[in-house]
């Protein structure tokens, strides 16, 4: 309460105090916005990774069923190069 009286009596001190309070409030608002943005980016990246993993799993099954890499690429959105790698890994796993 004594500080409040001092701040009220000295206009310059009061303005400095209010400016400091505003800076702190702005800083916390900025942190909150950054946190929200980070969460949204994480959700998008997680969703994309999940979709990619699903496409890879489906591609393995299609390779096993003998579908062409071109056809798999068309429907799963993976490149021919990626599918060649998946096929090599799949063949390697099944030789053991």
N, CA and C atoms as a LAMMPS dump frame, in Angstrom:
ITEM: TIMESTEP
0
ITEM: NUMBER OF ATOMS
288
ITEM: BOX BOUNDS ff ff ff
-5.0000000000000000e+02 5.0000000000000000e+02
-5.0000000000000000e+02 5.0000000000000000e+02
-5.0000000000000000e+02 5.0000000000000000e+02
ITEM: ATOMS id mol type element x y z
1 1 1 N 0.823 -1.194 0
2 1 2 C 0 0 0
3 1 3 C 0.87 1.262 0
4 2 1 N 1.989 1.201 0.741
5 2 2 C 2.921 2.335 0.787
6 2 3 C 3.504 2.593 -0.607
7 3 1 N 3.794 1.503 -1.331
8 3 2 C 4.345 1.641 -2.678
9 3 3 C 3.32 2.299 -3.59
10 4 1 N 2.061 1.931 -3.437
11 4 2 C 0.993 2.508 -4.232
12 4 3 C 0.889 4.017 -4
13 5 1 N 1.021 4.439 -2.73
14 5 2 C 0.983 5.87 -2.416
15 5 3 C 2.16 6.586 -3.072
16 6 1 N 3.356 5.941 -3.012
17 6 2 C 4.55 6.543 -3.611
18 6 3 C 4.377 6.665 -5.113
19 7 1 N 3.872 5.599 -5.727
20 7 2 C 3.674 5.613 -7.183
21 7 3 C 2.63 6.643 -7.589
22 8 1 N 1.598 6.76 -6.797
23 8 2 C 0.543 7.725 -7.1
24 8 3 C 1.052 9.152 -6.988
25 9 1 N 1.942 9.373 -6.045
26 9 2 C 2.459 10.716 -5.813
27 9 3 C 3.44 11.132 -6.9
28 10 1 N 4.197 10.19 -7.449
29 10 2 C 5.212 10.513 -8.446
30 10 3 C 4.755 10.004 -9.821
31 11 1 N 4.34 10.932 -10.653
32 11 2 C 3.784 10.597 -11.967
33 11 3 C 4.788 9.822 -12.825
34 12 1 N 6.054 10.197 -12.8
35 12 2 C 7.076 9.527 -13.603
36 12 3 C 7.251 8.076 -13.14
37 13 1 N 7.315 7.865 -11.838
38 13 2 C 7.433 6.507 -11.295
39 13 3 C 6.218 5.673 -11.676
40 14 1 N 5.056 6.278 -11.612
41 14 2 C 3.832 5.574 -11.957
42 14 3 C 3.841 5.158 -13.423
43 15 1 N 4.27 6.042 -14.301
44 15 2 C 4.345 5.719 -15.725
45 15 3 C 5.348 4.6 -15.986
46 16 1 N 6.491 4.644 -15.292
47 16 2 C 7.497 3.587 -15.447
48 16 3 C 6.938 2.25 -14.967
49 17 1 N 6.238 2.278 -13.856
50 17 2 C 5.633 1.069 -13.306
51 17 3 C 4.616 0.478 -14.285
52 18 1 N 3.757 1.336 -14.83
53 18 2 C 2.744 0.867 -15.78
54 18 3 C 3.379 0.335 -17.061
55 19 1 N 4.441 1 -17.52
56 19 2 C 5.143 0.542 -18.727
57 19 3 C 5.769 -0.828 -18.476
58 20 1 N 6.342 -1.013 -17.293
59 20 2 C 6.951 -2.292 -16.932
60 20 3 C 5.873 -3.388 -16.851
61 21 1 N 4.747 -3.062 -16.256
62 21 2 C 3.638 -4.013 -16.168
63 21 3 C 3.14 -4.401 -17.561
64 22 1 N 3.032 -3.416 -18.453
65 22 2 C 2.59 -3.686 -19.82
66 22 3 C 3.598 -4.576 -20.543
67 23 1 N 4.896 -4.313 -20.361
68 23 2 C 5.934 -5.122 -21.002
69 23 3 C 5.853 -6.578 -20.526
70 24 1 N 5.621 -6.756 -19.235
71 24 2 C 5.504 -8.118 -18.687
72 24 3 C 4.272 -8.808 -19.265
73 25 1 N 3.162 -8.111 -19.299
74 25 2 C 1.928 -8.67 -19.847
75 25 3 C 2.105 -9.028 -21.322
76 26 1 N 2.729 -8.117 -22.081
77 26 2 C 2.973 -8.368 -23.507
78 26 3 C 3.878 -9.582 -23.7
79 27 1 N 4.888 -9.699 -22.848
80 27 2 C 5.827 -10.82 -22.941
81 27 3 C 5.086 -12.144 -22.725
82 28 1 N 4.253 -12.207 -21.703
83 28 2 C 3.514 -13.437 -21.436
84 28 3 C 2.515 -13.743 -22.55
85 29 1 N 1.91 -12.733 -23.113
86 29 2 C 0.984 -12.942 -24.237
87 29 3 C 1.745 -13.5 -25.438
88 30 1 N 2.947 -12.985 -25.661
89 30 2 C 3.784 -13.466 -26.758
90 30 3 C 4.179 -14.921 -26.543
91 31 1 N 4.54 -15.274 -25.316
92 31 2 C 4.89 -16.658 -24.999
93 31 3 C 3.706 -17.589 -25.228
94 32 1 N 2.533 -17.147 -24.826
95 32 2 C 1.317 -17.95 -24.984
96 32 3 C 1.027 -18.169 -26.475
97 33 1 N 1.187 -17.125 -27.278
98 33 2 C 0.962 -17.241 -28.719
99 33 3 C 1.975 -18.196 -29.345
100 34 1 N 3.227 -18.111 -28.915
101 34 2 C 4.266 -18.998 -29.44
102 34 3 C 3.977 -20.448 -29.057
103 35 1 N 3.507 -20.655 -27.847
104 35 2 C 3.157 -22.003 -27.396
105 35 3 C 2.015 -22.577 -28.252
106 36 1 N 1.01 -21.768 -28.496
107 36 2 C -0.134 -22.206 -29.308
108 36 3 C 0.32 -22.541 -30.731
109 37 1 N 1.17 -21.695 -31.293
110 37 2 C 1.695 -21.935 -32.639
111 37 3 C 2.48 -23.239 -32.674
112 38 1 N 3.328 -23.453 -31.672
113 38 2 C 4.13 -24.676 -31.597
114 38 3 C 3.266 -25.923 -31.535
115 39 1 N 2.198 -25.851 -30.775
116 39 2 C 1.289 -26.997 -30.679
117 39 3 C 0.629 -27.276 -32.026
118 40 1 N 0.213 -26.228 -32.723
119 40 2 C -0.437 -26.403 -34.026
120 40 3 C 0.532 -27.003 -35.037
121 41 1 N 1.772 -26.512 -35.043
122 41 2 C 2.783 -27.058 -35.958
123 41 3 C 3.022 -28.528 -35.642
124 42 1 N 3.1 -28.848 -34.36
125 42 2 C 3.3 -30.234 -33.944
126 42 3 C 2.171 -31.138 -34.404
127 43 1 N 0.943 -30.659 -34.304
128 43 2 C -0.212 -31.45 -34.749
129 43 3 C -0.13 -31.722 -36.251
130 44 1 N 0.202 -30.69 -37.014
131 44 2 C 0.28 -30.836 -38.472
132 44 3 C 1.389 -31.825 -38.827
133 45 1 N 2.557 -31.669 -38.194
134 45 2 C 3.668 -32.569 -38.488
135 45 3 C 3.326 -34.003 -38.103
136 46 1 N 2.669 -34.177 -36.983
137 46 2 C 2.267 -35.511 -36.545
138 46 3 C 1.284 -36.147 -37.508
139 47 1 N 0.341 -35.357 -37.97
140 47 2 C -0.657 -35.843 -38.925
141 47 3 C 0.03 -36.25 -40.231
142 48 1 N 0.944 -35.411 -40.709
143 48 2 C 1.655 -35.713 -41.953
144 48 3 C 2.493 -36.98 -41.815
145 49 1 N 3.16 -37.126 -40.669
146 49 2 C 3.972 -38.323 -40.438
147 49 3 C 3.086 -39.569 -40.399
148 50 1 N 1.937 -39.456 -39.757
149 50 2 C 1.005 -40.577 -39.702
150 50 3 C 0.506 -40.971 -41.077
151 51 1 N 0.182 -39.978 -41.893
152 51 2 C -0.294 -40.249 -43.251
153 51 3 C 0.805 -40.919 -44.082
154 52 1 N 2.031 -40.442 -43.895
155 52 2 C 3.168 -41.035 -44.629
156 52 3 C 3.378 -42.489 -44.2
157 53 1 N 3.33 -42.741 -42.91
158 53 2 C 3.511 -44.11 -42.426
159 53 3 C 2.414 -45.038 -42.953
160 54 1 N 1.214 -44.502 -43.027
161 54 2 C 0.095 -45.285 -43.56
162 54 3 C 0.332 -45.613 -45.034
163 55 1 N 0.826 -44.631 -45.794
164 55 2 C 1.116 -44.844 -47.219
165 55 3 C 2.227 -45.882 -47.39
166 56 1 N 3.225 -45.836 -46.524
167 56 2 C 4.326 -46.802 -46.596
168 56 3 C 3.809 -48.207 -46.294
169 57 1 N 2.998 -48.332 -45.251
170 57 2 C 2.442 -49.645 -44.897
171 57 3 C 1.582 -50.207 -46.029
172 58 1 N 0.75 -49.356 -46.605
173 58 2 C -0.1 -49.797 -47.714
174 58 3 C 0.764 -50.186 -48.914
175 59 1 N 1.816 -49.424 -49.152
176 59 2 C 2.708 -49.71 -50.283
177 59 3 C 3.386 -51.065 -50.123
178 60 1 N 3.793 -51.39 -48.907
179 60 2 C 4.417 -52.694 -48.658
180 60 3 C 3.458 -53.822 -49.023
181 61 1 N 2.206 -53.659 -48.664
182 61 2 C 1.202 -54.69 -48.976
183 61 3 C 0.995 -54.799 -50.486
184 62 1 N 0.982 -53.65 -51.159
185 62 2 C 0.787 -53.657 -52.608
186 62 3 C 1.99 -54.279 -53.318
187 63 1 N 3.191 -53.988 -52.82
188 63 2 C 4.396 -54.599 -53.387
189 63 3 C 4.314 -56.113 -53.213
190 64 1 N 3.914 -56.542 -52.024
191 64 2 C 3.768 -57.963 -51.729
192 64 3 C 2.751 -58.615 -52.681
193 65 1 N 1.718 -57.862 -53.037
194 65 2 C 0.7 -58.384 -53.951
195 65 3 C 1.111 -58.273 -55.421
196 66 1 N 2.295 -57.707 -55.674
197 66 2 C 2.827 -57.67 -57.034
198 66 3 C 2.396 -56.482 -57.874
199 67 1 N 1.837 -55.454 -57.273
200 67 2 C 1.456 -54.27 -58.053
201 67 3 C 2.701 -53.516 -58.513
202 68 1 N 2.592 -52.828 -59.632
203 68 2 C 3.733 -52.071 -60.161
204 68 3 C 4.01 -50.853 -59.281
205 69 1 N 5.275 -50.465 -59.26
206 69 2 C 5.656 -49.294 -58.469
207 69 3 C 4.988 -48.03 -59.003
208 70 1 N 4.774 -47.973 -60.306
209 70 2 C 4.122 -46.814 -60.91
210 70 3 C 2.679 -46.676 -60.406
211 71 1 N 1.993 -47.805 -60.342
212 71 2 C 0.609 -47.789 -59.875
213 71 3 C 0.549 -47.426 -58.378
214 72 1 N 1.446 -48.004 -57.616
215 72 2 C 1.492 -47.694 -56.18
216 72 3 C 1.773 -46.21 -55.978
217 73 1 N 2.719 -45.69 -56.746
218 73 2 C 3.075 -44.268 -56.659
219 73 3 C 1.868 -43.39 -56.96
220 74 1 N 1.118 -43.775 -57.962
221 74 2 C -0.063 -43.01 -58.366
222 74 3 C -1.069 -42.889 -57.216
223 75 1 N -1.296 -43.985 -56.502
224 75 2 C -2.335 -43.994 -55.466
225 75 3 C -1.846 -43.625 -54.069
226 76 1 N -0.577 -43.847 -53.79
227 76 2 C -0.071 -43.563 -52.437
228 76 3 C 0.732 -42.272 -52.352
229 77 1 N 1.091 -41.694 -53.503
230 77 2 C 1.787 -40.405 -53.496
231 77 3 C 3.261 -40.487 -53.138
232 78 1 N 3.814 -41.683 -53.12
233 78 2 C 5.246 -41.839 -52.857
234 78 3 C 5.985 -41.883 -54.192
235 79 1 N 7.23 -41.419 -54.192
236 79 2 C 7.994 -41.424 -55.435
237 79 3 C 8.446 -42.844 -55.773
238 80 1 N 8.783 -43.05 -57.044
239 80 2 C 9.29 -44.35 -57.489
240 80 3 C 10.557 -44.69 -56.696
241 81 1 N 11.402 -43.695 -56.489
242 81 2 C 12.644 -43.916 -55.726
243 81 3 C 12.331 -44.408 -54.307
244 82 1 N 11.379 -43.755 -53.654
245 82 2 C 10.99 -44.182 -52.3
246 82 3 C 10.463 -45.611 -52.318
247 83 1 N 9.663 -45.923 -53.312
248 83 2 C 9.086 -47.256 -53.403
249 83 3 C 10.148 -48.312 -53.692
250 84 1 N 11.161 -47.951 -54.486
251 84 2 C 12.266 -48.883 -54.736
252 84 3 C 12.988 -49.204 -53.429
253 85 1 N 13.188 -48.172 -52.594
254 85 2 C 13.831 -48.378 -51.289
255 85 3 C 12.968 -49.267 -50.401
256 86 1 N 11.683 -49.001 -50.377
257 86 2 C 10.746 -49.799 -49.572
258 86 3 C 10.778 -51.25 -50.056
259 87 1 N 10.807 -51.432 -51.372
260 87 2 C 10.821 -52.783 -51.944
261 87 3 C 12.101 -53.514 -51.548
262 88 1 N 13.241 -52.816 -51.617
263 88 2 C 14.522 -53.42 -51.225
264 88 3 C 14.485 -53.846 -49.761
265 89 1 N 13.994 -52.955 -48.895
266 89 2 C 13.903 -53.274 -47.47
267 89 3 C 12.964 -54.45 -47.237
268 90 1 N 11.851 -54.459 -47.945
269 90 2 C 10.86 -55.526 -47.802
270 90 3 C 11.476 -56.869 -48.225
271 91 1 N 12.172 -56.879 -49.361
272 91 2 C 12.81 -58.114 -49.849
273 91 3 C 13.894 -58.582 -48.899
274 92 1 N 14.63 -57.632 -48.342
275 92 2 C 15.698 -57.956 -47.38
276 92 3 C 15.095 -58.598 -46.122
277 93 1 N 13.997 -58.022 -45.616
278 93 2 C 13.329 -58.555 -44.424
279 93 3 C 12.791 -59.959 -44.673
280 94 1 N 12.321 -60.222 -45.857
281 94 2 C 11.691 -61.513 -46.138
282 94 3 C 12.686 -62.609 -46.511
283 95 1 N 13.962 -62.249 -46.758
284 95 2 C 14.982 -63.256 -47.035
285 95 3 C 15.486 -63.881 -45.738
286 96 1 N 15.326 -63.179 -44.647
287 96 2 C 15.871 -63.66 -43.371
288 96 3 C 15.019 -64.726 -42.749
